[in-house]
Amino acid sequence: MKRTLEHVNNPASDLDTDDEFSFPRTSTRRLSSGLLKRERRALRSGSNVSQGALSPSSFARIRRRTCDLEFHLREEGLIRWIFSFMDVREHQLLKSCCRSWMKIIQAMSVDNLDLSIRSPITSVTVDRAFLSVIHSYGSVRRIDFTGQRSLSDRDLLVLTSCYWPNLEHIIVDDCLEISDFGLLSILNAQSQLLHTISMRHCKHITGSFGPDKINGRHPSLQVLDFSDTRISHTIVHGLENKFPSLQQIHAMHTPAHFDFFHHMHWDDLLEELDFLVSNELSDLPHLTALQEEFVSRAARWLQSQVSNKKSISVFYGTLLSYGKAALVNAPLHRGDYMSALLMACENGLTNIVPSLVVEGNAWVELTDKDNASALGIAATNGLTDVVRLLLEAGADINKRTHCLATPLYIATEMNWDDVIDVLLTSNAQTTCSVVGGATALCVAAKNGNHKTVLRLLGAERSTRRSNTASARQLLQHTQALFLACERGYEDIVRDILNLTDAHANVLMDNSVTPLYLACQMGHERVVALLLECGANPNFRRPNAGGVSCLYIAAQEGKVSIVDLLVRHKVNVHARMEDLSTALHIAARMGHTAVAHLLLREGACINDQTRSGLTPLYIACEEGHLPMVEFFVANGANLNLQTRNGTTSLFVASQKGHTQVVRVLLLAGANAHLPKNNGTYPMDAASLLGNYEVTKLLLQFGARVGGLSLHFAERRRDLQLQTLLMDRYYEQHSQRASDRPTGVLS
């Protein structure tokens, strides 16, 4: 097992004698509780227990009984010694198992507390693990948070608010959320033994605060490392004055580094380096000569400072100690973070890269303003040979940008197959996800890169995973499956279903299945594949009104998809929460072919929603004339009313769909059916001021009431008023003539 806690200094105390211990691991070296009891009795009865040692015979007996497990009892107890080989996460589990184990762990003195991206603590977020972990041990000398992207300024404030009497090293490299506030939290902590602070590759650290804001006391502070941050020249010199004990300040590839050349009046060296890289002068010894000139100037300046008995800045002294690397790794321009190597990779200047890396001592881990390394930039531009060279030079193959993209993710996104092959051959991690949770596999699935999908799946299958990692991997496979379904890549969908644990009925966060998504996007072959793999055609989306696969396919007008679902025995009568069916949504969207297919399979043409809407009503409301004609021809009930009494003719009149009104009236729709509030289709047409609809209604015997006249008068439409008044007087004159007459006797 990898030993995360590198060294443990424990007092010479024997085992706890009250609780029964069990070692929860399945191996040939398992220790039984009975054996531990017998050995504790042997320890208590031994003459040398107080000194923490055993006689040779006792040691041989214990060694034989524990399957030759070699443990040393002169300085540490058995359980303490076993605990020292466990990592942080296992300690957290053991603390919850046994009170005596908790006491042992809390009393442990840890030289190196590894909370970096390499440690198992990354299985949970640092926010959740931070407080419990840092209080788990009696003494910690070194804390490493390297690569923990979720580490925040608040976490560092909590850390420095604790009392750490023995803390000597704090490493917060490549933690992109850390800013000036986090740096101030550490510098303002009261620590007597703090020796080294490392905050490399933290782009939010600018050093814009003044040195007067630092009130901490660190009499033992000797090393500050701000390489590849945005630290300024002013704050670097302010820190020198604030902490006289400083011996080294590393600020390579920072604004302070650029300002060094300006203050020394050596800007011409950077200009020459820029010219050399831009023109790819790799065949001539320009780079070597330029670096020798820099080293010569540095030596002369140092000699003059010594001769004149002038002090040498700690920062300047540290920077010049790098020799020729201090030139080739400097930012070439003010305000950007492009070193010579980064600029060469950015502009595709492949001829100069070997000279910079091999001869020029260019640092391959330096990053630009987006935290992209030279390897990431080369992967972006598809520079296969440069990628191979940088990997041979020791570049971090999983180095992440601000959005957490790795070189493999970037190369996959850009579809550079050769670069992907090189990275996978070099064992790049395939499960690294960006901010949104997507991995290289997701990008390959989205782009339809079948070859890359197979390579990535093959690389994952060759790696053993823990249960937690397997669960996370399943989520990534599911996301890739959905992306492939959305884009319609049948081969990729088939491979993911066959080669992973993802299944056809898996749910995503938005409560949709792959089949639902494929139906929505209209990918017939993907739908057929999913149905063959056992996808449920009657799936209804929870918490979204109960939308089914058939409903969404009908909404999008995908006739072939609807036909596929029907052939797989989908329920054409399935209703949403508002009691609408697929036929209702087909009517609303005007998909006549879908409606024809649904009716052929037995859908009810007169089904009503919760508010009483029929498919015909919806088609009339939307003005879909072919759909209305289709429903009328297939015997739809023309006079069904909604909950408030509205008919299809009323809503068509209200919306001004003249041709729809004509079809309904010709088919025998009743123009005299009022709503529950007593209004008629004629009133709706008058309110709208639609002369043609009003004329049609009058032709089919609609009566004119006072409300219709009122609406026409308010609109000041003389033509409409004349039409309605003529019919109104005609109605009343007919009533008068129809009234019976007689002579009273």
PEKA-V891184 format. One line per field, one symbol per residue. ss: DSSP state (2 for helix, 1 for strand, 0 for the rest). A space follows every 10 residues. Layout:
ss->???
//
This chain:
ss->0000000110 0000000000 0000000000 0022222222 2222200022 2000022222 2222200000 0000000222 2220000222 2222200022 2222220011 1111000002 2220022222 2222000011 1111000000 0022222222 2000000011 1000000012 2222222001 0000011100 0001000000 2220001000 0011100000 0022222222 2200000111 0000222222 2220002222 2222222200 0000022222 2222222222 2222222000 0002222222 0000222200 0000000002 2222220002 2222222220 0000001000 0012222222 0002222222 2200000000 0000002222 2222002222 2222200000 0000000002 2222222002 2222222222 2000002222 2222222222 2222222002 2222222220 0000000000 0002222222 2002222222 2200000001 0000000122 2222220022 2222222000 0000000000 0222222220 0222222222 0000000000 0000222222 2200222222 2220000000 0000000222 2222200222 2222220000 0000000000 2222222200 2222222220 0000022222 2222200222 2222222222 2222222200 00000
//
